[in-house]
Amino acid sequence: MRIAVTGSSGLIGSSLRFALEGRGHQVTRIVRPQSRGVRGQVVVWDPPRGMLEAAGLEGHDVVIHLAGENIAGLWTRRKKAALRESRIVGTRLLSETLARLRRPPRALLSASAAGYYGNRPAGVVVDEDSPPGTGFLAELAVEWERATEAAASAGIRVVCMRFGLVLSRKGGVLAPMLPLFRLGLGARLGTGEQAWSWIALAEIAPAVWHVLEHATLTGPINFVAPRAVTQAEFVRTLAHVLRRPAFVSLPEWLLRPVLGEMADELFLNGVRVAPRRLAESGYRFRYPDLEPALRALLGASS
C-alpha cells in the first residue's frame, strides 16, 4: 500500500513508519518546509499558512495523521494556543485537502487522545461510546476529532485514534521518569488513586495494522492496554522492575502552585479507558499487563 504519514519523525510516527516500511509498504512523509531534505518520498505542508502539496497525496491508499505540538512543557497561553493550532488547524487542512482529491485515500487515521474522556471517578470505566469529559484536554480532543469531518463527509473512512499514555524508553510519559526512578525518587502524585490508561509503543503499529485490515472499524478507537493501573500502582511496578525503592509522595498542594492547570490535567486527574472496539474486533494485545510491558521495553529480566 501507499501510505502517507504526518508526524513521521515523532515518537509514534517514527516507530510506525519503520514498521510499515518493514512490511514492504511505500511510505510518503508529509513534512514541514524546513524538513524538505529528509530521505525518501515527501510531501510538504505548512498548516499555519494553509499550504499542503495536494498533488503529492493523489492515489495514496491511507493517510495517517500524527503531527501535533508536544503536550509537555508549562501550559502558558502561548503553549495552549500552539497545542490547539497544531492539532486543529493541521487536521482541518489535511481533512479538507483529502476531501478534494480526485483519487482520495480509502482511510484517514487521525491521532486523538484518551484525554477526550476527562477526569472520572476511580471505579468508572469508559469506552468509545462514553461522552466527552470537561477540561482543556477533553475540549481539545473534541475539536481535534471534529476537524476530520470534511474527510468523513467525502466518504473517506475516518478513524480517530484515542491514545493513552504511550510508554517508551525513548519518549512519552516514561522516558523523563526513568532518571528519577533509577535514583530511587519515583513519586506517588496526590492520592495516587487516579487511573492511568497506558499503551506500549510497540503495541501501536500492530494495532494500527489491525485497524487497516478491518474496514468496518470507523470513528473513535481507544488505543490503550486492556488493564489500566492507578498512578500508585504504576510507581510501584516501575520501581519493582528497576529494583529501586519508591517512597516519595508529592501532595496536590505542592504540585498545583508549581504546575497550575497542567498539574490536574496531566498528573492528578485519571480515567480508566477500555479498548472495547479493538477487543471486539478480535485484536490480541501483545502487552496487556504493565509489568511485562515495562520489562520488555526496558530490557529488564524477571
C-alpha positions in Angstrom: 0.0 0.0 0.0 0.9 3.6 -0.4 0.7 5.3 3.0 1.3 9.0 3.8 2.2 9.9 7.3 2.4 13.2 9.2 4.5 13.5 12.3 6.8 10.7 10.9 9.8 11.9 13.0 7.9 11.9 16.3 7.9 9.1 18.8 4.8 7.2 17.4 5.4 8.3 13.8 9.0 7.1 13.5 8.1 3.7 15.1 5.1 3.3 12.8 7.0 4.4 9.7 9.7 1.8 10.3 7.1 -0.9 10.9 5.2 -0.1 7.7 8.3 0.0 5.6 9.3 -3.3 7.2 6.1 -4.8 5.8 7.0 -3.6 2.3 4.7 -0.6 2.1 5.6 2.7 0.4 5.6 5.4 3.0 5.3 9.1 2.0 6.4 11.6 4.7 4.3 14.7 5.0 6.8 17.2 6.3 7.2 20.9 7.1 9.2 23.1 4.7 12.3 23.0 6.9 12.4 19.2 6.6 12.5 19.0 2.8 15.9 17.3 2.9 14.7 14.1 4.6 15.3 10.9 2.8 12.6 9.2 0.8 9.4 10.4 -0.8 8.0 13.6 0.8 5.0 15.9 0.5 5.5 19.4 2.0 2.9 21.2 4.1 2.7 24.3 6.3 -0.5 24.3 8.3 -0.3 27.8 9.7 0.0 29.1 6.2 -2.7 26.8 4.9 -0.3 25.1 2.4 -0.3 21.4 1.5 1.1 19.9 -1.7 -2.2 18.1 -2.5 -1.0 16.6 -5.8 1.6 14.5 -3.9 -1.2 12.8 -2.0 -3.2 11.7 -5.1 -3.5 7.9 -5.2 -2.4 7.1 -1.7 -4.4 4.2 0.0 -4.1 5.5 3.5 -3.1 8.7 5.3 -2.0 8.5 9.0 -2.1 11.9 10.8 0.2 12.1 13.9 1.5 15.6 13.8 1.0 17.9 16.8 2.8 20.0 19.4 4.2 18.0 22.3 1.9 18.2 25.3 4.9 18.5 27.7 6.0 21.9 29.0 4.3 24.6 31.1 0.9 25.5 29.8 1.3 29.2 29.2 -1.3 30.9 27.0 1.2 30.6 24.1 1.7 26.9 24.7 -2.0 26.2 24.8 -2.5 28.1 21.6 0.2 26.1 20.0 -1.4 22.9 21.1 -4.7 23.9 19.6 -3.3 25.2 16.4 -1.0 22.3 15.7 -3.9 19.8 16.2 -7.0 21.5 14.9 -5.6 23.7 12.1 -3.4 20.9 10.7 -6.1 18.3 10.9 -8.7 20.5 9.3 -6.3 21.4 6.4 -5.4 17.7 5.8 -9.1 16.6 6.0 -10.3 19.3 3.6 -7.5 18.6 1.2 -8.1 14.9 1.1 -11.8 15.5 0.5 -11.0 17.5 -2.7 -8.6 14.9 -4.2 -9.6 13.2 -7.5 -8.2 9.9 -6.0 -8.6 10.2 -2.3 -7.4 7.6 0.2 -9.6 4.9 1.4 -8.9 5.8 5.0 -7.6 8.6 7.3 -6.3 7.5 10.7 -6.0 10.7 12.8 -4.5 10.9 16.2 -6.6 11.9 19.2 -6.2 11.2 22.9 -7.8 9.4 25.8 -7.9 12.9 27.4 -11.2 13.1 25.5 -12.9 11.5 28.5 -11.6 14.0 31.0 -11.3 13.1 34.7 -13.6 10.2 36.0 -14.0 8.7 39.5 -11.7 5.7 40.2 -14.4 3.0 39.7 -15.8 4.3 36.4 -14.7 2.6 33.1 -15.3 4.5 29.8 -15.2 3.2 26.2 -15.7 4.7 22.8 -19.4 5.3 23.3 -18.8 7.4 26.5 -19.4 11.1 26.3 -16.5 13.6 26.5 -15.3 14.9 29.7 -14.6 18.5 30.7 -11.3 20.5 30.9 -8.7 21.7 28.5 -7.6 18.3 27.2 -11.1 17.0 26.7 -12.3 20.1 24.9 -9.1 20.0 22.7 -9.7 16.3 21.8 -13.3 17.1 20.8 -12.3 19.9 18.5 -9.4 17.7 17.2 -11.7 14.9 16.1 -14.3 17.3 14.7 -11.6 18.7 12.4 -11.8 15.4 10.4 -15.4 15.9 9.4 -14.6 17.1 5.8 -12.9 13.8 5.0 -15.7 11.7 6.5 -18.3 13.7 4.6 -16.4 12.9 1.4 -16.7 9.2 2.0 -13.3 8.6 3.4 -13.2 6.1 6.3 -12.0 8.1 9.3 -10.6 6.6 12.5 -9.7 8.8 15.5 -7.0 7.0 17.5 -7.5 7.9 21.1 -4.1 7.2 22.5 -3.5 6.6 26.2 -0.1 7.3 27.9 2.5 6.0 25.5 5.2 4.0 27.2 8.7 4.0 25.6 12.2 4.5 26.9 12.8 7.0 24.1 10.0 9.4 24.9 6.4 9.8 26.0 5.4 9.7 29.7 8.0 7.1 30.7 11.4 8.4 29.5 11.5 11.5 31.7 10.6 9.4 34.7 13.4 6.9 34.4 16.3 9.0 35.7 14.4 9.9 38.9 13.2 6.3 39.4 16.8 5.0 39.0 17.8 7.3 41.8 15.1 5.9 44.0 13.0 9.1 43.6 9.9 7.7 42.0 6.9 9.5 43.4 3.2 9.0 44.1 1.3 12.0 42.8 -1.5 13.2 45.0 -3.5 10.3 46.3 -2.1 8.0 43.6 -5.6 6.6 43.1 -6.1 8.3 39.7 -6.3 5.8 36.9 -3.6 5.8 34.2 -4.6 4.2 30.9 -1.5 3.3 29.0 -0.2 1.6 25.8 3.3 0.3 25.0 4.8 2.0 22.0 5.5 -1.5 20.5 1.7 -2.1 20.6 0.7 0.8 18.4 2.0 -0.5 15.0 0.2 -3.9 15.3 -3.0 -2.1 16.4 -2.8 0.3 13.5 -2.3 -2.6 11.1 -5.3 -4.4 12.7 -7.5 -1.3 12.1 -6.3 -1.0 8.5 -7.2 -4.7 7.9 -10.7 -4.3 9.4 -12.6 -1.9 7.2 -15.7 -1.9 9.4 -13.7 0.0 12.1 -14.5 3.7 11.9 -14.9 6.6 14.2 -13.1 6.7 17.6 -11.0 3.7 18.7 -9.2 3.6 22.1 -5.5 2.8 21.8 -4.9 1.6 25.3 -4.0 -1.6 27.0 -6.9 -3.6 28.5 -5.7 -3.3 32.0 -5.2 0.3 33.3 -3.5 0.9 36.6 -3.6 3.6 39.3 -0.7 6.0 39.4 0.4 4.5 42.6 0.4 1.0 41.0 2.4 2.4 38.1 5.0 3.8 40.5 5.3 0.5 42.5 5.5 -1.6 39.3 8.2 0.6 37.6 10.2 0.7 40.8 10.0 -3.1 41.1 11.1 -3.6 37.5 14.1 -1.3 38.1 14.8 -2.8 41.5 14.7 0.6 43.2 12.7 2.0 46.2 9.9 4.5 45.6 8.8 6.1 48.8 8.4 9.8 47.7 4.9 11.3 47.8 4.1 14.7 46.2 0.8 16.1 47.6 -1.6 18.0 45.5 -1.0 21.3 47.4 2.7 21.1 46.3 2.0 20.3 42.6 -0.7 22.8 41.8 1.2 26.0 42.7 4.1 24.9 40.5 2.3 23.4 37.5 -1.1 25.2 37.6 -3.8 23.7 35.4 -1.3 21.2 34.0 -1.0 19.5 37.4 -4.6 18.4 37.4 -5.0 17.7 33.7 -1.8 15.6 33.3 -0.9 14.2 36.7 -3.8 14.3 39.2 -6.7 13.5 37.0 -7.3 10.0 35.7 -9.6 7.9 33.6 -9.9 4.1 33.2 -10.3 3.6 29.5 -11.3 0.3 27.9 -10.2 -0.7 24.4 -13.6 -2.2 23.6 -13.7 -1.8 19.8 -10.2 -3.2 19.4 -11.1 -6.2 21.6 -14.5 -6.8 20.0 -12.9 -6.8 16.5 -10.5 -9.6 17.6 -7.3 -7.7 18.3 -4.9 -9.7 20.5 -2.8 -7.4 22.7 0.9 -8.1 22.8 1.3 -6.1 26.1 -2.0 -6.3 28.1 -0.3 -6.0 31.5 2.0 -3.3 32.8 4.9 -5.2 34.4 5.7 -7.5 31.3 5.4 -4.4 29.1 7.9 -2.5 31.2 10.3 -5.4 31.3 10.1 -5.7 27.5 10.7 -2.1 26.7 13.4 -1.6 29.4 15.1 -4.9 28.7 14.8 -5.9 32.3 14.9 -9.6 33.2 12.4 -11.1 35.5 
